[in-house]
Amino acid sequence: MKKKERRPEELSSQWLNAMCDVLMGGALAGVTAVLVLLLCAVLTSVGVIPVGAMYGAVLAVCVLGALVGGTFAVRRIGRQSLLVGLGVGAVLFLLLLTAGLIVYKGASIANGGAGILCACLCGGAIPGLLVRKPKKKRRR
């Protein structure tokens, strides 16, 4: 039997669809992170969460957001799941970095950017490692 050869147009459209899914996963991660950060701000105002624990809460929210967005993107794409998850984490970090630049007119890695980058990438890598479609069983 002769193998089907893929056309270059098909490969480029698959790549474009995968990148769109990664961006949608990053947007979902950003929305999730913003909503949970809003909840953390309310809990801090009420006094449930101490102010000193907010940096840890921000890191946890970054992991949670990347986890949700990465799970969405990995399930949609289904191939090369670790790269997809890391891509979603990178998109989330860039969204947070852009929002920080807009609000504060400057950004520095010394202000906790390295921790947020690691949290976003680790949160995106978790579904990349754990959420995979099962391999199809071969018929004999």
C-alpha positions as CSV (number, residue, x, y, z in Angstrom):
1,M,0.0,0.0,0.0
2,K,1.1,3.4,-0.8
3,K,1.2,6.1,1.9
4,K,-0.8,9.2,1.5
5,E,1.5,12.2,1.1
6,R,0.3,15.4,2.8
7,R,0.1,18.6,0.8
8,P,2.1,21.6,2.1
9,E,-1.2,23.5,2.4
10,E,-2.6,20.9,4.7
11,L,0.5,21.1,7.0
12,S,0.4,24.8,7.2
13,S,-3.3,24.9,7.9
14,Q,-2.8,22.3,10.7
15,W,0.0,24.4,12.2
16,L,-2.2,27.6,12.0
17,N,-5.1,25.8,13.7
18,A,-2.7,24.5,16.4
19,M,-1.4,28.1,17.1
20,C,-5.0,29.4,17.2
21,D,-5.8,26.7,19.8
22,V,-2.7,27.7,21.9
23,L,-3.7,31.3,21.8
24,M,-7.3,30.4,22.8
25,G,-5.9,28.4,25.7
26,G,-3.7,31.3,26.7
27,A,-6.7,33.6,26.6
28,L,-8.7,31.2,28.7
29,A,-5.8,31.0,31.1
30,G,-5.7,34.8,31.3
31,V,-9.4,35.1,32.0
32,T,-9.2,32.4,34.7
33,A,-6.2,34.1,36.3
34,V,-7.9,37.5,36.4
35,L,-11.1,36.1,37.9
36,V,-9.3,34.1,40.6
37,L,-7.1,37.2,41.3
38,L,-10.3,39.2,41.7
39,L,-11.6,36.6,44.2
40,C,-8.2,36.8,46.1
41,A,-8.5,40.6,46.2
42,V,-11.9,40.3,47.7
43,L,-10.7,37.7,50.3
44,T,-7.8,40.0,51.2
45,S,-10.1,42.9,51.7
46,V,-12.4,40.9,53.9
47,G,-9.3,39.7,55.9
48,V,-9.4,36.0,55.1
49,I,-6.1,36.1,53.2
50,P,-3.3,38.1,54.8
51,V,-1.6,40.7,52.7
52,G,1.8,39.0,53.1
53,A,0.6,35.9,51.5
54,M,-0.5,37.6,48.2
55,Y,2.7,36.8,46.3
56,G,2.2,33.1,47.0
57,A,-1.5,33.5,46.0
58,V,-0.4,35.2,42.7
59,L,1.9,32.3,41.9
60,A,-0.8,29.8,42.7
61,V,-3.2,31.6,40.5
62,C,-0.7,31.6,37.6
63,V,-0.3,27.9,37.9
64,L,-4.1,27.4,38.1
65,G,-4.7,29.6,35.0
66,A,-2.1,27.9,33.0
67,L,-3.4,24.5,34.1
68,V,-6.9,25.3,32.9
69,G,-5.8,26.9,29.6
70,G,-3.2,24.1,29.0
71,T,-5.8,21.4,29.5
72,F,-8.1,23.1,27.0
73,A,-5.4,23.4,24.4
74,V,-3.9,20.0,24.9
75,R,-7.3,18.3,24.5
76,R,-8.1,20.3,21.4
77,I,-4.7,19.6,19.6
78,G,-3.8,16.2,20.8
79,R,-0.3,16.1,19.5
80,Q,3.0,17.3,21.1
81,S,1.2,18.0,24.3
82,L,4.2,19.2,26.3
83,L,5.0,21.9,23.7
84,V,1.4,22.9,23.6
85,G,1.2,23.3,27.4
86,L,4.4,25.2,27.5
87,G,3.1,27.5,24.7
88,V,0.0,28.2,26.7
89,G,2.1,29.1,29.8
90,A,4.3,31.4,27.7
91,V,1.2,33.1,26.2
92,L,-0.2,33.6,29.8
93,F,3.1,35.1,30.9
94,L,3.2,37.5,28.0
95,L,-0.4,38.5,28.7
96,L,0.4,39.2,32.3
97,L,3.6,41.0,31.3
98,T,1.7,43.2,28.9
99,A,-0.9,44.1,31.5
100,G,1.9,45.0,33.9
101,L,3.6,47.2,31.4
102,I,0.3,49.0,30.6
103,V,-0.6,49.6,34.3
104,Y,2.8,50.3,35.8
105,K,4.7,51.8,32.8
106,G,7.7,49.5,33.5
107,A,8.6,45.9,34.3
108,S,11.5,44.3,36.0
109,I,12.4,40.7,36.5
110,A,13.6,41.6,40.1
111,N,9.9,42.4,41.0
112,G,8.9,38.7,40.9
113,G,8.8,38.2,37.1
114,A,11.0,35.1,37.2
115,G,8.7,33.4,39.7
116,I,5.6,34.2,37.7
117,L,7.4,32.9,34.5
118,C,8.2,29.7,36.2
119,A,4.7,29.3,37.6
120,C,3.1,29.9,34.2
121,L,5.4,27.5,32.4
122,C,5.1,24.8,35.1
123,G,1.3,25.2,35.2
124,G,1.2,24.8,31.4
125,A,3.6,21.8,31.4
126,I,1.4,19.8,33.9
127,P,-1.4,19.1,31.5
128,G,1.2,18.7,28.8
129,L,2.5,15.7,30.7
130,L,-0.7,14.3,32.2
131,V,-3.5,15.0,29.6
132,R,-2.9,12.8,26.6
133,K,-5.3,11.0,24.4
134,P,-5.0,7.3,24.7
135,K,-3.2,5.5,21.9
136,K,-5.5,3.6,19.6
137,K,-5.2,-0.2,19.9
138,R,-3.9,-2.0,16.8
139,R,-6.2,-4.5,15.2
140,R,-4.7,-7.8,14.4
